Structure formats: structure tokens, C-alpha cells
Amino acid sequence: MKLLVRNLSRSTTEQEIRTLFSTHGSVTECDLVLDQKTGKSKGFAFVEMPNEREAKSAISTLHETRVANNRIRVKIAQ
């Protein structure tokens, strides 16, 4: 299941996101979206979790939690 993580701090790294979601299950892919010109984070990422139950657990637990002083939003990617 592919998840969209929004409202990330510009300083949050891909590894920090992967670690955060790994506490809820297996993460096969984590892509922090970067600005092509500056190379800095755009404030959102995609996380791929193969197990649907684990992905839904991550959504319900992490949605609206604070990460680096930002309240992140987690949902199923469209």
C-alpha cells in the first residue's frame, strides 16, 4: 500500500521517515520529494508498505502526530 505523508518539516530526512514507519511494519520504499533546483525537501513523501494491515496501523497511529514540530498528515496515496 502506498502512503502519502504531508506537512513534513523541510529538515526531516528520508531515513527518519523510514525509521518512523518501520516501527509499524515492513517498509519497501520511502521517497522524500525534493525540489529539482534547490535539492531541498518539498515537505512530503511517499512510503510503500506491502502489508495492508501494517499500513493502516501506521495511518491511524501517525496521522496528526508531531514530527520535528510539524503535525504530519498520513493517508493512502491516490
Secondary structure as GFF3:
##gff-version 3
##sequence-region A 1 78
A	DSSP	beta_strand	2	6	.	.	.	ID=ss1
A	DSSP	alpha_helix	14	22	.	.	.	ID=ss2
A	DSSP	beta_strand	29	34	.	.	.	ID=ss3
A	DSSP	beta_strand	41	48	.	.	.	ID=ss4
A	DSSP	alpha_helix	52	62	.	.	.	ID=ss5
A	DSSP	beta_strand	66	67	.	.	.	ID=ss6
A	DSSP	beta_strand	70	71	.	.	.	ID=ss7
A	DSSP	beta_strand	73	76	.	.	.	ID=ss8
###
